[in-house]
Amino acid sequence: MGEIPVIHCRNLTKKFGPKTVLNNVSFEVYPGIIGLLGPNGAGKSTLIKLILGLDNPTSGDISLFGKTKVELAKIGFMPEAKAIIPSMKGYEFVAYAGELDGLKRTDALRRSHEILDCLGMGESRYRKLGEYSTGMIQKVKLAQALVHDPDLLILDEPTAGLDPPARNQMLDYLTYFARQQGKSIVLSTHLLGDVQTVCDQVVVLNFGVCLASCSLEQLVGNKSDSYLIEVAGNQIDVIAALGEKCLSAQDMGGFTKVFVRCGSSAEINRITSLVLSFGGVIKKFVPLEGNLDDAFFALLDKQRLAGN
């Protein structure tokens, strides 16, 4: 891309005793909003800890903005946990976080009010955190991650527990800080819809293995050249015969979803003939609508079928 990667992981492995939590993970992501995806136990939390410098890898290394030494002043972190001090007022908590990040008291207070204004907290900032709703707590957690003006934000489930309007508002804030203030954001979430709404890059982990690291468009494809075929009958031979045209396959029990790339109507005809010649029965052959859910679960299923 001609840019310095925001995060570059090289052969990253993390073991806890005999258990390998991250297995030779390599990827690089660039400025923008990056979705970090994976089921529970995929290794996302461990990866975040390594990026933050809270733990060290067993082998391999991580560079941020081209440097292997983590500069914490460049990072803002919003944890999934509630992680508040109930007796503190909202603006005090954000300012306290700023002081912990190295700001002087006066600068921390100024930045606290600036960020809380930006997030529409109004007079609520003067109330104690123990009185806050879930939506208000999520805003304050985002504010404390932003108070020292970092270049990289790592947000762990920022829309968790939010109703649809509050969730959309949070995603709007993320888009604003990325597009208008030039911040790079890692969005770790189980909500694939959030990723498809705001992210331009994705990293997919499962069982400690990096299954994909690419642009969102590359992962989901687009309906002009990517298709879904539902095949019954001789599925294994069909998938093998498709070769590189088969992007991934998902066993649905009784039939298989096969994702293929076709550049022309002639290719569509050739693939159709190939499937039929190997005894496959085509139940459906439709263009993909760029659905992240389908692409994500296809990756997991491809890994499962490969036995990794």
N, C-alpha and C positions, 0 to 999 in steps of 0.2 A: 504493500500500500504506500510505500515511501514515507511512512511515519514511524516514529518510535513507539513501540507497543506500550500501552498503559500497564499491562501485566503480561509477563512472559514466563511461563513455567517450562523447565527443561528436565525431563526424566525424573519427575518428582515422585518420590516414594516415601510413604510414612507407615511405619509399623508400630504397633503396641504389643510388645511381646511377640508371640507367634502370628498375631493377626495383622494382615496387610490391609490398611484402610485406604491408602492411595497407592496405585500400582503403576509406576512409570508414566505419570501424567505429563503430557507436553501440549501446550497450546499457547497462543498469543492473541490478545484482543487489543483493539485500538480505541481512540477517543469516541465516546458515544454512550449509549445505554446498553449494557450487556446483561442478558438474562442468564442466570446460573440455575440450571434445572437438574432434577434428579429425584428419585423416590427417597423415602426415609432410608438412611443407611448407605446412601450413594457415596458419601464422602464430602459433601458440600461444607458442613460445619468445620471439618478438619482442614479443608482447603482454606477457608476464611481465616482460621486461626494462624495458619502458616503465612498467609498474606499479611496479616496484622503483626506478625513477629511474636505472637504469643506462644508459639512452639516452633521447634526446628524440624526440618525434614530428616528422615533417615538417610536419604540420598537425593541427589538432584538439587536444583536451586530455583529461586524466584527472583526476577528483577521487576522493579516498578519504575516506569519512566526511564528505562535503560540502566538503572542502578541496582546492584544486588543488595546493597544495604538499605533496609527499610527506613524511610523517613516518615515517622509517625505524624509529623506536622502536615504532611501532604494527604493524610487519610482521615476521613470521618466515618465513624461506624455507628450504625443504628441496630442494636440487638433485637432479636425476636422477643426475648424476655422483657417483662414489664420494666425492670431496672430503673425504678424511680425512688426518690426519697419523699414519702407521703407528706411529711411535715413542712417541706419547702414549698415556697410559691413558685409558679411556673418560671417567671423571669429570673428568679434567684438560682433555680436549678440549671438553667441554660448558661447563665453567667458563671456559675461554679464550674461547669464543664469547660467553659472557655479558659478559666484560670488553670485548670488541670492541663489544658493544652498549651499553656505557656503565655497566655495573654495577661496583661496587667489588669487589675481590678476595674479601672475606669473603662478600658477598652472592651473588657468582657461584658460589662453592663451595657455599653453602647451597642455592641454587636448583638447581644441578647434581644434588645428591644427592636433592632433592625430586622432580625430574622423572624421574630414573633409577629411583627407588623406584616411582613411579607406573607406569613402563613395565616393571616387573618385572625389572630388570637384575641385582639381587642382587650377589654378589661379582664378577661379570663386569666390573663397572665398574673394577676395579683391574687388569685385564689390558690389555695394549697393543692398540691398534686393529688392528695388523697381524695379530693372532691371531684376530680376530673372524670369525664366519660372516656370510653375507649378511644374515640376519635381524637379527643383533646390530648390524651397521653401519646398517641402516635405522632401528633404534630410536634409535641415537645421533644420527643425522642429524635425526630428529624431535625429539629432546631439545634439540639445539642451536638448533632453530628456535623452541622453546618457552621457552628458559631466561630470556629477558627479559620474559616474560608479555605477548606481543603480543595485539592485538585481532584481527588478520587473519593467517592462515597461508596461505602459497602453497606447495603441495606438488607437486613434479614427479615423477610416477611413483613414489609411495611404496611401492607393493606390487610393484615390479619385482623379479623373481628370487626371490620368496618362494614357498614351498610352500603348499598350501591352508590348513593350520592357521595358519601364520604370517600369511598374507594376511588370513584372517578376524580374527585378533587385531589386526592393524594397523587394519582397518576399524572394529573395536570401539573402539579408542583414538580414532579420529577422531570417532566418534559421541559418545563420552564428552566429549571436549574441546569439541565444539560444543554438545551438549545440556546438559551439567552445568556447564561453565565459561564458556559464552556466547561462545565464539570463532567467528568466521566463517572458513570454510575454502574455498579454491579448490583443487580436486583436478584437476590436469591429468594425463590418463591415456589410454591406448589401450584400457583394459579396460572395456568398456561395462557388464559385470556389476557392477564395483565402483561405478560411478556409479548404476546402478539400485538397488543395495543401500543406499547411504548418502546420496545427494544429494537435495535437494529443489528445486534449480534447476539449469539447464543453459545453457551458452553453446556454440554450435556454430560453428566456423570452418572454411572451406575456401577455398583460393586467396586468402587475405587478406580474405575477405568474411564478415560475420556472417550465418549462415543462420537462426539462431534464438537467442532469449534469452527464456526463460520458465521456468515451473515444470516440473518433470519430468512432472507429471500432464498439463499442457497439451500437452507434446510427444508423449508416448506415448498419450494418450487413455485411455479406459477402455472395457471391453467392453460397457457399457450403451448407448453411442451411436456407437462407432467400429467400422468393419467393413473387412475386406479382401475385395476382389473380384479374382479372377484371370480376365482377359478375353483370349480369343483372337478372331481375326477383325478387324473394323474398329475398331482401337484408338484411332487419332487422333480420329476423329469422335466416338467414345464419350466420350473424356476431355473434348473440347470441349463436348459436350452436357451433361455433368454440371455444368459451371460451378463455382460456389462449393461445391457438395457434394463436389467432388474436393479432398481435402486435399493429396494428392501422388500421383505415379505413378512406377513403377519398371519400366523395360524389362528383361525377363528373357530376351529372345531367344526368339521363338516365342509368347510371351504377355506380358501386362503385369499387374503388381500395381497395383491402383488402391485407394487408401485413401480411404474416404468417411465422412461423418458422417450418421447417420440418427437422428431423434428419436422415431420411432414405427414400428410395423409397416406403417402406410400408406405412409410414406416409403420403406421397404424395397421395398414392392411397386411404387411409382412408379419407383424407380431401376432395379429389375429390368426393368420394361417398357421404360424408356428405353434401356437397354443393348441389349436385344433388337431394339428398333425401328430401331436404327442398325447392325444387322448384327453386333453383338458376340455372341460365344459365351461364356457364363459357365461357367468350369471350377470355380469355388469362390466361395462367398459366406459368410464366417464372421466372427463377432465378434472384434475384436482383443483380445488378452490383455494389453495394455499392455506390449508388448515394445520395449525401447529399441533393440535391433539393427535391427528393421524400420523404426522411425521415423527413426533416424540415416541408414541407407543410402537411405531414400526421399528425405531432404533432399538428400543428395549427388547422387542421380540426377535429382532435379527441377532442381537447379542445372545439371547437365550438359545436360539436355534444353533448358533455357532458353538455353544457350550462354554462361553467365556464368562 
